[in-house]
Every structure is written in C-alpha cells, then in structure tokens.
C-alpha cells in the first residue's frame, strides 16, 4: 500500500518536472524567435533607411 503511494508520488513528480522542462524549452524557443524577429525588423529598417538615404543623395547630385 505505502509502496504504491510512493511510486505514484514519484511518477507524478517526474511527470511534473518533465512538463516544466517542456514548457521551459518552449519558452526559450519563443524568446529566441522574438529576438530573431526583432533583429530582422531592425535590419529591415536600417536597409530601408540606407536605400532612402542613398536615393535622396543620388537625387541631390
């Protein structure tokens, strides 16, 4: 009786840890994705700014 309760408790605990680990992995992937998107947007803004700058400079000359 006690042994089965202990086994149940241990399996529940390992399941909880496994779920937490999975959630943590998911969370870090989400954070990496957000960083990736932010980097992409920043690069895009810089590129469009450079293109606008170069076109205005060439138009002025």
N, C-alpha and C positions, 0 to 999 in steps of 0.2 A: 504493500500500500504506500508506504513512505517513499519507496524507491520510484514507483511510477509517478508520484507527485514531483519528485526531484527531477526525473527525466523530462517530464512535461515542462517544468520551470526552466530547465537548461535549454530545451529546444525552443521555447518561447523567447528566451533571452537571445539566443543566437539568431533567431528569425528577426528580432527587433534590431540587432546590430547589423544584420545583412540589409535590412530595409534602410537603416540610417546611412550605411555605406553607399547604397544605390542612390539615395537621394542626394548625398554629398557629391557623388560623381556627376549626377545630373546637374547639380547646382554649378559646379566648376565648369562644366561644358557650356552652360548658359552664360556664365561670366566671360569665358573665352570668346563666345560668339558675339557678345555685346562689345567687347574690346575690338574684335575683328571688324565689326560694322562701324564702330567709331573711327577706327583707323582708315577704313575705306572712304567714309564720308569726308574725313579731314583731307585725305589725298585728293579726292574729287574736287573739293572746294578750292584747294591750292592750285590744282591743274586748271580749273575754270578761271581762277583769278589770273594765273600766268597767261593763259590764252587771251583773256580780255586785255591784259596789260600790254602784251606783245602786239595785238591787233591795233590798239589805240596808239602805240608808239609808231608802228609802221604807217598808220594813217596820218600821223602828225608829220612824218618826214616827207 
